[in-house]
Amino acid sequence: MYQIMLNHWGLSLGEIETINSIFNNHDIIETNVSKTPDFASTLEIEFIKNSAEDFFGSIPMEKWSELVEITKNIKKRRGNKGLKLKITITEYLEDTIALSTQGNEKIIEQRQLQYDEVEKELLFCRKLIFLLVEKRDTDFIKGLERIEITIENLTDVLNKIVKSPPLTDEINCEPLNTDIYANQLSTFSQIHLFIFVFDRERRVWKNL
């Protein structure tokens, strides 16, 4: 796991410290968000990870289960006033490339790593957002529990959408056409956004 963004409003110090303790071996950036009039509290957690890593490999299942149980308890304490929950998974590609500029065009040059200086560039490629705003405990808990299932079901499908291209032809070990690679890189630099809301009638998460 690369980084965790924790944004909140209306949570107690004890609740915040409990969430932080789950991810104490990760880099956590904590900020306050504006008050939402229709809810007692707001909790937003963003997980930023390499797209090559499985989510539940980066965040072990036991830690995710702890987070789910803590979030359930926070919601129950808020009662009918509710907890606005937003879970975001942001994925990036990490490419080792050398960049140069010729005229107004950005050209990607393949270089031998042992001889040429290179730079690592993070290409944010995908963002999954789960927005849970159910005020009834039963609906909120069901939606929270099914985030895990939805992530697991989506992983294989979404991995086919964005893949990092090799720098060389894997068969012939020859450099790829730089024009083709530049076009692919441009595509990867555009974040694919998926926003999910919970359908309490069907008890499933659906993409907007």
Steps between C-alpha positions, in 0.01 A plus 500: 500500500634839402291742704171542687303825509270530804248786482234541767258723685313440825706198610632474854871494570469139614329396174769669291780343701340156468484529120858629486620208712375251237727653237793598723749344257377717211551864413183677620406858414217629717283806431166644606213544255209741507190420703222323312169634639301182432739268687640479851848414373703451185772242438701487178784253450708492183739211434773584247667189360697356211264349241723193486415417861181328608301723735461235767867421459590859580240519776482160671148366544526510879572875491210558260272301734615715793418814303155366414421420865624839622296678233188304601545613859550863395179485297302346787614779732367757253155338489249644256717807440725276297861469389601608151762251385721526193753230417736575209759273339744693280739297288815603319749353257870543567711528186877531482551722197721775371330806360631761258342788313543567131318807371147492640478121515581283798694195385554190707839345447592151609844493655726239647444533872859419593634791297234770496335692779126432522212632702201326652167653415176415678214480254167508680275279294192398695277621783221300661263691728246336733252751643284366785237738636236262639367618838335176613751281679393184314539661157829667592651181640390291202654753260821517702538122507444471125778741406743212550307273263475775238873570509581133456256460209628813324871428525532259208270701274662839564854369467423436134412867447833652599828312469854630500667431161847348492787721389619231261356232277504204741564254216764683297630724781479797263387851595134578446406763247528826697193652334286205605639503852449874536138460394449220753662705775265788422208261546636371832548854631123548486337368816217253445236601755241258639243627751287245684188553710319238705162379373327408826207334322719256307778514761772545241748771408433655162718716280356843419 
